[in-house]
């Protein structure tokens, strides 16, 4: 085996839906203000009895079922999250325990909104190196836990959810080379810090960085896979807001691709946003098996990671 592939995907969102109209009753905002500025109409919010590892386990169970695999077939669990409350046991170990996965390597990856694409690259490397046979790669965040619900600049953005992928060896590389990096000196632009931890960001700085610097980086991720942007059938960017997604996709030049816009109904779910949106595109039949899809995460730490994958 010379490569790895995504065998299946799955996603999960809490049942509770919070609308813009409901938010307008909580803070000084309106449906028109939110949709015109960030393109979000609804978001899913987990209850106090729905921890991050439960969201992650639901999504992972769906991915396993779609792949036709049992928990014992997995020997590596990676959970990308930045909203874990406890330091130990980590989310990966908790998910493994919930699913009954025996003796896996279990690691959390905290690269905030770029976490899933970092974790996917890590799983790809581990499988190709022979360190793992099959990996569960999960992005899961409960942003409602770290949100100041009196701050209208941030509370209108966030949602909760999880997405997962099963990664396994394949004869050809169906997960392309990752292009990753960061701008650490600007890490303050997106923060989850303090006691209690709260999400904050410098919105204009993030917007300028994302719309001016990231298109060229996303094109380089395509080049590493030996593809031009117009060859892409799908583009799944971090679902930050439509005012970032749409100009970034336009500047990328993926003129033939379906562009994920799940942010409109799910909000910004941080590390969950890419696998959640990818899983929905697969479920809806908007992309087909074997299609080349660019996954590109960006955000906290002003980190980024992207790779072209073949649709499961």
SULMOMO-V885815 format. One record per residue. RES is the residue in one letter. PHI is phi as a letter, one per 20 degrees, with the letter a starting at -180 (none if undefined). PSI is psi as a letter, one per 30 degrees, with the letter a starting at -180 (NA if undefined). Layout:
# SULMOMO-V885815
[[RES	PHI	PSI] [RES	PHI	PSI]]
This chain:
# SULMOMO-V885815
[[X	none	k] [X	d	f] [X	b	a] [X	b	l] [X	b	l] [X	e	j] [X	e	e] [X	a	l] [X	c	l] [X	b	l] [X	b	l] [X	b	k] [X	c	k] [X	f	l] [X	f	e] [X	f	k] [X	d	k] [X	d	j] [X	e	l] [X	f	e] [X	f	e] [X	f	e] [X	f	e] [X	f	f] [X	e	f] [X	d	e] [X	c	l] [X	f	i] [X	b	a] [X	b	l] [X	g	e] [X	f	e] [X	f	e] [X	f	e] [X	f	e] [X	f	f] [X	e	e] [X	c	f] [X	m	g] [X	e	k] [X	d	e] [X	b	l] [X	b	l] [X	e	k] [X	c	k] [X	f	k] [X	e	l] [X	f	f] [X	e	g] [X	c	i] [X	f	l] [X	g	e] [X	f	f] [X	f	e] [X	g	e] [X	f	e] [X	f	e] [X	f	e] [X	f	e] [X	f	e] [X	f	e] [X	f	e] [X	f	e] [X	f	e] [X	f	e] [X	f	e] [X	e	f] [X	m	h] [X	d	l] [X	d	l] [X	g	e] [X	f	f] [X	e	f] [X	e	k] [X	c	g] [X	b	k] [X	c	k] [X	c	k] [X	d	j] [X	e	j] [X	b	l] [X	c	g] [X	c	g] [X	f	k] [X	e	e] [X	e	l] [X	e	e] [X	b	k] [X	f	k] [X	f	l] [X	f	e] [X	f	e] [X	f	e] [X	f	e] [X	f	e] [X	g	e] [X	f	e] [X	f	e] [X	e	f] [X	m	h] [X	e	j] [X	e	k] [X	l	h] [X	e	l] [X	f	k] [X	c	j] [X	c	k] [X	e	k] [X	c	j] [X	d	i] [X	c	h] [X	l	b] [X	f	f] [X	e	g] [X	f	e] [X	f	e] [X	f	e] [X	f	e] [X	f	e] [X	f	e] [X	f	e] [X	f	e] [X	f	e] [X	g	e] [X	f	e] [X	f	e] [X	f	e] [X	f	f] [X	e	f] [X	n	g] [X	e	f] [X	b	l] [X	e	e] [X	c	k] [X	c	k] [X	e	k] [X	d	k] [X	c	k] [X	d	k] [X	b	k] [X	b	k] [X	d	i] [X	f	f] [X	f	f] [X	f	f] [X	d	g] [X	d	k] [X	e	j] [X	f	g] [X	d	f] [X	d	j] [X	f	f] [X	f	f] [X	d	e] [X	f	f] [X	f	f] [X	e	e] [X	e	l] [X	b	l] [X	d	l] [X	r	a] [X	b	l] [X	b	l] [X	b	l] [X	c	k] [X	e	k] [X	d	k] [X	b	l] [X	f	k] [X	b	l] [X	f	f] [X	c	l] [X	f	j] [X	d	g] [X	c	j] [X	f	l] [X	g	k] [X	e	k] [X	d	j] [X	c	l] [X	r	a] [X	a	l] [X	c	i] [X	f	f] [X	f	f] [X	d	g] [X	g	f] [X	f	f] [X	f	f] [X	c	k] [X	c	k] [X	c	j] [X	b	l] [X	n	l] [X	c	j] [X	f	l] [X	f	k] [X	c	k] [X	e	k] [X	b	l] [X	b	l] [X	e	i] [X	g	e] [X	f	e] [X	f	e] [X	f	e] [X	f	e] [X	f	e] [X	f	e] [X	f	e] [X	e	f] [X	d	e] [X	e	e] [X	f	f] [X	g	e] [X	f	e] [X	f	e] [X	f	e] [X	f	e] [X	f	e] [X	f	e] [X	f	e] [X	g	e] [X	f	f] [X	e	g] [X	m	g] [X	c	l] [X	e	l] [X	g	e] [X	f	f] [X	e	f] [X	f	k] [X	e	f] [X	b	l] [X	c	j] [X	c	j] [X	e	l] [X	g	k] [X	e	i] [X	e	d] [X	a	l] [X	f	f] [X	f	f] [X	e	e] [X	g	e] [X	f	e] [X	f	e] [X	f	e] [X	f	e] [X	f	e] [X	f	f] [X	f	e] [X	n	g] [X	e	i] [X	f	f] [X	d	g] [X	e	k] [X	f	k] [X	d	k] [X	f	k] [X	c	h] [X	f	f] [X	g	f] [X	f	e] [X	d	f] [X	d	f] [X	m	a] [X	e	j] [X	d	g] [X	l	b] [X	f	f] [X	f	f] [X	f	e] [X	f	e] [X	f	e] [X	f	e] [X	f	e] [X	f	e] [X	f	e] [X	f	e] [X	f	e] [X	f	e] [X	f	e] [X	e	f] [X	m	g] [X	e	f] [X	c	l] [X	d	l] [X	g	k] [X	n	f] [X	f	k] [X	f	k] [X	c	k] [X	e	k] [X	d	k] [X	b	j] [X	e	k] [X	a	l] [X	q	c] [X	g	k] [X	m	g] [X	l	h] [X	e	l] [X	b	l] [X	b	k] [X	b	l] [X	b	l] [X	e	k] [X	c	l] [X	e	k] [X	f	k] [X	f	NA]]
